[in-house]
Amino acid sequence: MAEAEFVRFLEAARSDPGLLARYSPMDLPRVLFHARNDGFAFTEDDAERVIGRLEADVVIHKDEEPFDGSSTLWRHMWGTRYLDYLVDHVVARYSPEELA
């Protein structure tokens, strides 16, 4: 399943600061291109589905907040690169077992 590939990419970015630093400044089309060259097989749709589920789960279940504009999670993306936000404030909230 390609969604699992995107999760594998996020876990790799979390565990390898060099990988995160390399991908962080890229826009999504460049991430998709380079990730494929690095052995990750996922699409934009796969990434969107995974991100949506992870963010919703953090807001609703982990933070126990309403899923709306008042969520504290959204504040973490202000002024930061999106991949950094995902790795540092979303993926970081999960154990490897939870991501599996």
N, C-alpha and C positions, 0 to 999 in steps of 0.2 A: 504494500500500500504506500503510495507516494506521500501521504500525510505523515506516515511514520518516518519517512526520509527527511521531512522538514523538521520534525522533532529531533532527529539524530543530528541535523545541522545545528539546531539551537543548543543542544547539549554539547556539541563540539565547540561552539563559540563560547559557551559558559566555562568549559574546562581548559580552553586554550586562549590565553590573552592575545597571543600573536594573531590567531585566526580572527578573533573579534576585531582587533585593531585594523586588520587588512580589509575586512568586509564592511566595517562600520560606516565609512564615508561613501559607500556605494549606494546608488539608487537601485530600485528593485530589478529592473532589467539587467543591470550589471551583476547583481547578486546571483540572479538565476543563471546567467551565462557562466560565471566563474565557479559557482557551486557545482554545476554539471561537470566542469573540467576537473574539479576536485573530488568527484565521485559521489556527489549527492544528486539524486534524481527527484526533483519536485517541481511543481508548477506554481504560478501565482495563485491559482485557485486553491491549491493545497495549503499554501502559506496562509491565505485569508481564512480558510476554515479553521486551521489550528489556532491561529492568533485569536480569532473571535471566541472560540471555545475556552481557551486559556484565560483571556481577559475576563470573560463573563464569569468563569468559575472563581477567579480571584475576587472579583467584586462581590458576587452574590454569596459564595460559600466561605471563602477565607476571611474576607473583611466584613461580611454580613451587612452589606450596604445595598441600597437600591441601585439598580443598573440604570443610572441616569447621569446627567452632567455634574452632579454633586459628589460623585465618587472620588475618594482620595487617590485612587490609582492614576487617574488621568493627569493629576498634577505632576506626576513623575516624568511625564513625557515632555513637559514644557522646557524648552531650551536645551534639549538633548537629542542626540541622533536616535532615530527610531530603533535600530538594532540594539543599541546600548540600553535603551529603555526596556525592550523586550527581554534581554538577557538579565539585566540587573534588577528589574522590578516585577517582572512577570515570571519568567522561567526560574529565577532564584527562589520563588515561593514554593517550588515543587521539588520533591525528592526524585531521584532517578526512577524509583518504583512507581511513583504517581504519574510520571510522564510516559511510562511504558504502555 
